[in-house]
């Protein structure tokens, strides 16, 4: 029976050791990746800015306003797969007229609060976060499928490194380098800071007026999950008065040349920062479970089981030929009083009898 339990313990121990290796080097790399969609409570990302310099076309002059950015990000689960996720984003920039967040409003809003709105659809690798350029995903910016996504967008890679990444800008429709700029702490998380600088890129304001666009974009990333915990943009968009986006084209509207269309700093709201930090915190234990705890516990218990098996095998071996711990050696203890005499002949008696014969 001892040997049976020894084999059971040995099998269990070896199974756990193999499980530890498989989970660590096969299951974890395959399982740790971006989700196909974002939980509803984290899908709305808000940013705000105060004292923006804004050209009010109706008033014909620049005014100071407070603004809101509302971004709604939804995953297209049906279009995604085990390696690629597809996200749809709708964004609107609105002016604050009564110290409240209006959300996204239509172009027909009687208070003229809508400054601009846009849409974006991107497919990206669920581990690296890099855009996947494949026509079957129908990626586009404002419906324009000729704009090709390149680089990162809505999240950073799993296990973000301290290096430069290409980051896509939907206003320009191109990716620009985003450089690592140090570590920080936000809401109890260690985050990596990255900064991207875009200078005087030709764009259209309100899809109509040729302009130049400058933006210093800063993001703070929880590196294990790749979640963007905090974001900030220092924007300046100026009208050129030219005929088109070519910087050498003719100035057709000299009165517009040099007018600041929009300038100011946008930041994630404190509530959004808290929610984004919580999104990272929600996913960190899951990653640690599959990467660390399951392999570690399996390894420790597996080694203990093998150790028990070795002890049981030794005990069984020390128990004699029967393997059950019984001692089959001759009984050399003196006879108990009252027991019948041992009538078996001794060796000498057998020899004598044999000689007499």
TAWO-V358408 format. One record per pair of residues at least 4 apart in sequence whose ideal C-beta (glycine too) atoms are under 6 Angstrom apart, sorted by the first residue. I is the first residue (numbers start at 0). J is the second residue. Records with the same first field share a line. If there is no record, write none. Layout:
BEGIN
I->J  J
END
This chain:
BEGIN
1->311  314  315
2->315
4->311
5->308  311  312
8->304  307  308
9->308
11->304
12->301  304  305
15->297  300  301
16->301
18->297
19->294  297  298
21->25
22->26  293  294
23->27  294
26->30
27->31  289  290
30->289
31->157  286
32->125  126
33->84  125  154
35->74  76  79  84
36->74  76
37->41  42  72
41->274  278
42->72
43->71
44->70  271
45->268  271
46->68  265  266  267
47->67  268
48->66  263  264  265
49->65
50->63
51->64  66  263
52->61  259  262
53->62  64  261
54->61  258  260
55->62
64->94
65->95
66->94
67->93  100
68->92  265
69->91  102  103
70->88  90
71->89
72->86  88
73->87
74->86
75->85  87
78->85
79->83  84  85
82->125
83->122  131
84->125
85->122  136
86->121  153
87->120
88->119
89->118
90->117
91->103  116
92->114  115
93->101  104  112  113
94->112  114
96->110
101->112
104->108  112  113
106->113
108->112  113
117->141
118->141
119->140  169
120->138  139
121->130  138  148  152
122->131  136  138
123->128  130  131
124->129  131
126->157
127->156
128->151  154  155  156  225
130->148  149
132->147
138->148
139->143  144
140->146  169  172
146->172
148->167
149->167  174
150->165  166  167  174
151->155  164  166
152->167
154->225
155->159  220  225
156->225
157->225
159->191  220  222  225
161->179
162->179
163->176  178
164->177
165->174
166->177  195
167->174
170->202  212
171->200
175->195  197
177->193  195
178->194
179->193
180->192  194
181->192
183->190  192
184->189
185->190  219  228  229
186->276
188->221  276
190->219  220  221  228
191->220  222
192->219
193->218
194->217
195->216
196->215
197->214
198->213
199->211  213
200->212
201->244
202->210  212
204->208  210  236  260
208->238
209->239  241  243  244
210->236  237  238  260
211->237
212->236
213->235
214->232  234
215->233
216->232
217->231
218->227  230
219->228  229
220->227
221->226  228  279
223->286
224->279  282
226->278  279
228->275  276
229->267  272
230->267
231->266
232->265
233->264
235->262
236->260  261
237->259
238->255  258  260
239->256
240->250  252  253  255  256
241->248  250
242->248  249  251
243->248
250->256
267->271  272
286->290
287->291
288->292
289->293
291->295
292->296
297->301
315->322
318->324
319->327
321->325
334->338
344->348  349
END
